[in-house]
Amino acid sequence: MKQLHKQSSSRRDEEMPISNSTPYSPKSLKHPSRSLTYLLKEQRLVFILVGILIGSTFFILQPSLSLLSSAADSRPHIVTENRESVVNYPDHEESGHDYENRHFADLNTVGNGNRYSNGVGRVPVGIGSKRKRIVVTGGAGFVGSHLVDKLIARGDDVIVIDNFFTGRKENVVHLFGNPRFELIRHDVVEPILLEVDQIYHLACPASPVYYKYNPRSLIYDYKTNVMGTLNMLGLAKRIGARFLLTSTSEVYGDPLEHPQKETYWGHVNPIGVRSCYDEGKRTAETLTMDYHRGDGVEVRIARIFNTYGPRMCIDDGRVVSNFVAQAIRRQPMTVYGDGKQTRSFQYVSDLVDGLVALMEGEHIGPFNLGNPGEFTMLELAEVVKETIDPSATIEFKPNTADDPHKRKPDISKAKEFLNWEPKVSLREGLPRMVNDFRNRILNEDEGKGN
Ligand SMILES: NC(=O)c1ccc[n+]([C@@H]2O[C@H](COP(=O)([O-])OP(=O)(O)OC[C@H]3O[C@@H](n4cnc5c(N)ncnc54)[C@H](O)[C@@H]3O)[C@@H](O)[C@H]2O)c1
């Protein structure tokens, strides 16, 4: 103790070498001349001035620094209006998923572990309101646009994400100007950050015609199914949204079980000409279940069977649109193979009802959503003839590779758990589609004449 006392007193002496006769007292600094002497000694004044300078520099720069950092954080935030907006990603060189992981990891580590505590908190849509904010990827496509109509009519806020690969602005143009509708031109292969309650993930180039013209589009199809689904699942995980995947009956391939139940694992050629689509959807289902099991994301899976209705792409190569367009144009209807292969055809409003029931229900699925009424291609051609032109003819062509022989959904699971079943028969639904196709084909022809 003695030693310590000695040391501390000697250090104090070093600091205050005023006079041995004058004991140290802080009060003595209050004397102006002594204070000045104290300040001027050992360049103390310089140190004080430098300290003030550094302090004031920090306070001047701090607001602009915080502005800069918030601008960086908000990079993937999309400000959307009732018109399409283009999304730019400055770091395009890095892969979408890397970017997503890095960026969202940053977001998630901010705050006290609460993913909403970092400035991207969910904005309440309305206090006490049950109105939801919903994203529909592929919402400018055939099925997506009908789904959006239903959600808007129900009173929800809907954001459509679409890159217009196979979709059309015309499908949603009637919603432009509606304050509850937003449209973002965006490729789901790239990540995006939005705050929503539910995600309907439909984006996928689904029509066979694109594959025929450009086999590389199948690779893009696969990329959309894998990267796009990963991005949307990542978004669902981070914002706590419920996610619905629109898968397909193609996951059953050329089925060995008939009709197909959800428990059937399928019979898919992994290296065939359409495998990118089939396997892409199978992978998307796998990812969806892994995000559910591994990360607790609330997911739903719909396996959609052939669907038809207004706003389908006219020349997309699907059998119903092909027959209808050919009959209206007075061309022979093309039947591939012997025409005895079967399909079931579901009217689009039935599908949309099923998708909403699935999203709102408590069951994950997968659920078959399709009309169990089974038709051969020749029977379908007959119904089209009756509806459009009794004198329409049929032209046979060799069948395409991997064309499934039979397709018919077993929908007992959807009936039991979703209380859903289709209501519109082919003979009722077809005329509604024909009116839309007639108008569009007529407009096309008029356009050509100009
Ligand atoms: N219509 C059917 O008979 C049927 C059958 C089985 C499954 N499905 C599934 O239902 C969904 C909707 O099908 P649809 O018939 O409406 O097809 P569609 O081609 O009319 O719609 C798909 C939409 O996704 C968009 N899209 C494609 N790739 C995208 C991308 N990378 N980023 C953003 N948008 C992209 C397209 O532009 C289009 O608007 C698809 O996932 C499809 O696989 C449909």
The ligand as a MOL file (V3000), in Angstrom:
LIG
                    3D

  0  0  0     0  0            999 V3000
M  V30 BEGIN CTAB
M  V30 COUNTS 44 48 0 0 0
M  V30 BEGIN ATOM
M  V30 1 N -52.3550 -23.4480 -67.2050 0
M  V30 2 C -52.1700 -24.7200 -66.9360 0
M  V30 3 O -52.8170 -25.5860 -67.5170 0
M  V30 4 C -51.1570 -25.1340 -65.8920 0
M  V30 5 C -51.0070 -26.4930 -65.6210 0
M  V30 6 C -50.0840 -26.8710 -64.6640 0
M  V30 7 C -49.3390 -25.9370 -63.9810 0
M  V30 8 N -49.4950 -24.6040 -64.2740 0 CHG=1
M  V30 9 C -48.6470 -23.6660 -63.5520 0
M  V30 10 O -49.3880 -22.5070 -63.2050 0
M  V30 11 C -48.5630 -21.3600 -63.3080 0
M  V30 12 C -49.2180 -20.3290 -64.2150 0
M  V30 13 O -49.3680 -20.9000 -65.4930 0
M  V30 14 P -50.0900 -20.1370 -66.6820 0
M  V30 15 O -50.8440 -21.1250 -67.4340 0
M  V30 16 O -50.7830 -18.9310 -66.1770 0 CHG=-1
M  V30 17 O -48.8220 -19.7320 -67.5480 0
M  V30 18 P -48.4620 -18.3090 -68.1870 0
M  V30 19 O -47.2880 -18.5570 -69.0700 0
M  V30 20 O -49.6740 -17.6800 -68.7920 0
M  V30 21 O -48.0450 -17.4750 -66.9110 0
M  V30 22 C -46.7630 -17.5280 -66.3530 0
M  V30 23 C -46.3500 -16.1060 -66.0260 0
M  V30 24 O -45.0660 -16.1080 -65.4160 0
M  V30 25 C -44.2780 -15.0850 -66.0030 0
M  V30 26 N -42.8740 -15.4800 -65.8630 0
M  V30 27 C -42.2400 -16.5100 -66.4520 0
M  V30 28 N -40.9640 -16.5580 -66.0600 0
M  V30 29 C -40.7940 -15.5240 -65.1960 0
M  V30 30 C -39.6870 -15.0490 -64.4540 0
M  V30 31 N -38.4970 -15.6490 -64.5000 0
M  V30 32 N -39.8520 -13.9520 -63.6790 0
M  V30 33 C -41.0570 -13.3310 -63.6130 0
M  V30 34 N -42.1380 -13.7450 -64.2950 0
M  V30 35 C -42.0050 -14.8280 -65.0800 0
M  V30 36 C -44.7330 -15.0200 -67.4350 0
M  V30 37 O -44.4080 -13.8120 -68.0660 0
M  V30 38 C -46.2340 -15.2370 -67.2660 0
M  V30 39 O -46.8880 -14.0100 -67.0500 0
M  V30 40 C -47.2210 -21.8400 -63.8180 0
M  V30 41 O -46.3490 -22.0080 -62.7220 0
M  V30 42 C -47.5230 -23.1790 -64.4320 0
M  V30 43 O -46.4220 -24.0460 -64.3920 0
M  V30 44 C -50.3970 -24.1970 -65.2240 0
M  V30 END ATOM
M  V30 BEGIN BOND
M  V30 1 1 1 2
M  V30 2 2 2 3
M  V30 3 1 2 4
M  V30 4 1 4 5
M  V30 5 2 4 44
M  V30 6 2 5 6
M  V30 7 1 6 7
M  V30 8 2 7 8
M  V30 9 1 8 9
M  V30 10 1 8 44
M  V30 11 1 9 10
M  V30 12 1 9 42
M  V30 13 1 10 11
M  V30 14 1 11 12
M  V30 15 1 11 40
M  V30 16 1 12 13
M  V30 17 1 13 14
M  V30 18 2 14 15
M  V30 19 1 14 16
M  V30 20 1 14 17
M  V30 21 1 17 18
M  V30 22 2 18 19
M  V30 23 1 18 20
M  V30 24 1 18 21
M  V30 25 1 21 22
M  V30 26 1 22 23
M  V30 27 1 23 24
M  V30 28 1 23 38
M  V30 29 1 24 25
M  V30 30 1 25 26
M  V30 31 1 25 36
M  V30 32 1 26 27
M  V30 33 1 26 35
M  V30 34 2 27 28
M  V30 35 1 28 29
M  V30 36 1 29 30
M  V30 37 2 29 35
M  V30 38 1 30 31
M  V30 39 2 30 32
M  V30 40 1 32 33
M  V30 41 2 33 34
M  V30 42 1 34 35
M  V30 43 1 36 37
M  V30 44 1 36 38
M  V30 45 1 38 39
M  V30 46 1 40 41
M  V30 47 1 40 42
M  V30 48 1 42 43
M  V30 END BOND
M  V30 END CTAB
M  END
